[in-house]
Amino acid sequence: MSDSNNIAAPENRQAMSRLLVMYTWIDHLIMEICAERIAAAPDEPAKVGLAKQVGDESRHVMIQKEWLQKFGGAAIATNIPAQIFSQLMSKPKEDCSFPR
């Protein structure tokens, strides 16, 4: 079997770890954004939908962190870089508001 097909090959483990870190950051960000929007949702179905999405994303984050432990990237994924997170979250809330 070539190294490109071997998940245990060091370069493949590193690539998988980086990809999982990226997915974990994205899912964590989505979870935080949805959680912040629940109170502002225009109606009950929107609130429930956002709450469900928070639960889905939190499960994704936890599963991805488990996978990262297998690939050696767990320490990276647990801390979203503060600068990236603050830049993404600094957009005015009206940019992400619900249509009325």
Phi and psi in degrees as GROMACS dihedral restraints (atoms count N, CA, C in turn):
[ dihedral_restraints ]
;  ai    aj    ak    al  type     phi  dphi    fc
    3     4     5     6     1   -74.3    20    10
    4     5     6     7     1   158.9    20    10
    6     7     8     9     1   -61.9    20    10
    7     8     9    10     1   -27.8    20    10
    9    10    11    12     1   -67.5    20    10
   10    11    12    13     1   -20.8    20    10
   12    13    14    15     1  -101.3    20    10
   13    14    15    16     1    -0.2    20    10
   15    16    17    18     1  -103.3    20    10
   16    17    18    19     1   108.9    20    10
   18    19    20    21     1   -65.8    20    10
   19    20    21    22     1   -21.4    20    10
   21    22    23    24     1   -80.6    20    10
   22    23    24    25     1   -12.0    20    10
   24    25    26    27     1   -61.7    20    10
   25    26    27    28     1   136.5    20    10
   27    28    29    30     1   -52.3    20    10
   28    29    30    31     1   -43.4    20    10
   30    31    32    33     1   -67.5    20    10
   31    32    33    34     1   -32.8    20    10
   33    34    35    36     1   -73.4    20    10
   34    35    36    37     1   -38.3    20    10
   36    37    38    39     1   -64.3    20    10
   37    38    39    40     1   -40.4    20    10
   39    40    41    42     1   -66.6    20    10
   40    41    42    43     1   -43.3    20    10
   42    43    44    45     1   -64.1    20    10
   43    44    45    46     1   -42.7    20    10
   45    46    47    48     1   -64.3    20    10
   46    47    48    49     1   -40.1    20    10
   48    49    50    51     1   -62.7    20    10
   49    50    51    52     1   -45.0    20    10
   51    52    53    54     1   -62.8    20    10
   52    53    54    55     1   -41.5    20    10
   54    55    56    57     1   -65.0    20    10
   55    56    57    58     1   -43.0    20    10
   57    58    59    60     1   -65.2    20    10
   58    59    60    61     1   -36.7    20    10
   60    61    62    63     1   -61.3    20    10
   61    62    63    64     1   -45.5    20    10
   63    64    65    66     1   -61.2    20    10
   64    65    66    67     1   -47.2    20    10
   66    67    68    69     1   -62.3    20    10
   67    68    69    70     1   -38.0    20    10
   69    70    71    72     1   -66.0    20    10
   70    71    72    73     1   -43.4    20    10
   72    73    74    75     1   -60.1    20    10
   73    74    75    76     1   -45.8    20    10
   75    76    77    78     1   -62.7    20    10
   76    77    78    79     1   -47.4    20    10
   78    79    80    81     1   -64.8    20    10
   79    80    81    82     1   -36.7    20    10
   81    82    83    84     1   -64.6    20    10
   82    83    84    85     1   -43.0    20    10
   84    85    86    87     1   -62.3    20    10
   85    86    87    88     1   -45.5    20    10
   87    88    89    90     1   -60.5    20    10
   88    89    90    91     1   -42.0    20    10
   90    91    92    93     1   -59.4    20    10
   91    92    93    94     1   -46.3    20    10
   93    94    95    96     1   -64.8    20    10
   94    95    96    97     1   -43.7    20    10
   96    97    98    99     1   -64.0    20    10
   97    98    99   100     1   -46.0    20    10
   99   100   101   102     1   -62.6    20    10
  100   101   102   103     1   -41.1    20    10
  102   103   104   105     1   -61.6    20    10
  103   104   105   106     1   -41.2    20    10
  105   106   107   108     1   -65.7    20    10
  106   107   108   109     1   -27.6    20    10
  108   109   110   111     1   -88.5    20    10
  109   110   111   112     1   -10.9    20    10
  111   112   113   114     1   -57.2    20    10
  112   113   114   115     1   -49.4    20    10
  114   115   116   117     1   -62.8    20    10
  115   116   117   118     1   -29.8    20    10
  117   118   119   120     1   -90.5    20    10
  118   119   120   121     1    -3.2    20    10
  120   121   122   123     1   -60.7    20    10
  121   122   123   124     1   142.6    20    10
  123   124   125   126     1   -72.3    20    10
  124   125   126   127     1   -20.3    20    10
  126   127   128   129     1  -156.5    20    10
  127   128   129   130     1   175.0    20    10
  129   130   131   132     1   -61.2    20    10
  130   131   132   133     1   -45.9    20    10
  132   133   134   135     1   -59.6    20    10
  133   134   135   136     1   -37.7    20    10
  135   136   137   138     1   -66.6    20    10
  136   137   138   139     1   -41.5    20    10
  138   139   140   141     1   -62.5    20    10
  139   140   141   142     1   -44.9    20    10
  141   142   143   144     1   -65.1    20    10
  142   143   144   145     1   -40.8    20    10
  144   145   146   147     1   -61.6    20    10
  145   146   147   148     1   -44.0    20    10
  147   148   149   150     1   -65.8    20    10
  148   149   150   151     1   -41.0    20    10
  150   151   152   153     1   -62.9    20    10
  151   152   153   154     1   -41.1    20    10
  153   154   155   156     1   -62.3    20    10
  154   155   156   157     1   -41.6    20    10
  156   157   158   159     1   -64.0    20    10
  157   158   159   160     1   -38.3    20    10
  159   160   161   162     1   -58.8    20    10
  160   161   162   163     1   -45.2    20    10
  162   163   164   165     1   -62.6    20    10
  163   164   165   166     1   -43.4    20    10
  165   166   167   168     1   -60.4    20    10
  166   167   168   169     1   -48.1    20    10
  168   169   170   171     1   -66.2    20    10
  169   170   171   172     1   -36.6    20    10
  171   172   173   174     1   -64.8    20    10
  172   173   174   175     1   -37.5    20    10
  174   175   176   177     1   -65.3    20    10
  175   176   177   178     1   -40.8    20    10
  177   178   179   180     1   -58.9    20    10
  178   179   180   181     1   -46.8    20    10
  180   181   182   183     1   -60.0    20    10
  181   182   183   184     1   -45.3    20    10
  183   184   185   186     1   -65.7    20    10
  184   185   186   187     1   -41.5    20    10
  186   187   188   189     1   -64.1    20    10
  187   188   189   190     1   -43.9    20    10
  189   190   191   192     1   -64.8    20    10
  190   191   192   193     1   -36.2    20    10
  192   193   194   195     1   -65.1    20    10
  193   194   195   196     1   -36.6    20    10
  195   196   197   198     1   -63.5    20    10
  196   197   198   199     1   -44.9    20    10
  198   199   200   201     1   -62.6    20    10
  199   200   201   202     1   -39.8    20    10
  201   202   203   204     1   -62.0    20    10
  202   203   204   205     1   -32.8    20    10
  204   205   206   207     1   -61.0    20    10
  205   206   207   208     1   -32.8    20    10
  207   208   209   210     1   -72.2    20    10
  208   209   210   211     1   -27.3    20    10
  210   211   212   213     1  -105.2    20    10
  211   212   213   214     1     2.0    20    10
  213   214   215   216     1    81.2    20    10
  214   215   216   217     1    20.6    20    10
  216   217   218   219     1  -116.7    20    10
  217   218   219   220     1    14.4    20    10
  219   220   221   222     1   -59.9    20    10
  220   221   222   223     1   -38.3    20    10
  222   223   224   225     1   -65.1    20    10
  223   224   225   226     1   -34.4    20    10
  225   226   227   228     1   -68.6    20    10
  226   227   228   229     1   -43.3    20    10
  228   229   230   231     1   -72.9    20    10
  229   230   231   232     1   -21.5    20    10
  231   232   233   234     1   -77.6    20    10
  232   233   234   235     1   -15.2    20    10
  234   235   236   237     1  -126.5    20    10
  235   236   237   238     1   103.6    20    10
  237   238   239   240     1   -69.0    20    10
  238   239   240   241     1   128.5    20    10
  240   241   242   243     1   -52.9    20    10
  241   242   243   244     1   127.7    20    10
  243   244   245   246     1   -56.2    20    10
  244   245   246   247     1   -40.6    20    10
  246   247   248   249     1   -64.1    20    10
  247   248   249   250     1   -45.4    20    10
  249   250   251   252     1   -63.6    20    10
  250   251   252   253     1   -48.0    20    10
  252   253   254   255     1   -62.1    20    10
  253   254   255   256     1   -44.6    20    10
  255   256   257   258     1   -67.5    20    10
  256   257   258   259     1   -35.3    20    10
  258   259   260   261     1   -64.9    20    10
  259   260   261   262     1   -43.2    20    10
  261   262   263   264     1   -67.9    20    10
  262   263   264   265     1   -34.8    20    10
  264   265   266   267     1   -87.0    20    10
  265   266   267   268     1    -8.8    20    10
  267   268   269   270     1   -82.6    20    10
  268   269   270   271     1    -5.1    20    10
  270   271   272   273     1   -61.7    20    10
  271   272   273   274     1   141.1    20    10
  273   274   275   276     1   -57.3    20    10
  274   275   276   277     1   138.8    20    10
  276   277   278   279     1   -60.0    20    10
  277   278   279   280     1   -29.3    20    10
  279   280   281   282     1   -64.3    20    10
  280   281   282   283     1   -21.5    20    10
  282   283   284   285     1   -65.2    20    10
  283   284   285   286     1   -25.6    20    10
  285   286   287   288     1  -116.6    20    10
  286   287   288   289     1    18.7    20    10
  288   289   290   291     1   -76.1    20    10
  289   290   291   292     1   163.1    20    10
  291   292   293   294     1   -78.5    20    10
  292   293   294   295     1   141.9    20    10
  294   295   296   297     1   -67.7    20    10
  295   296   297   298     1   144.5    20    10
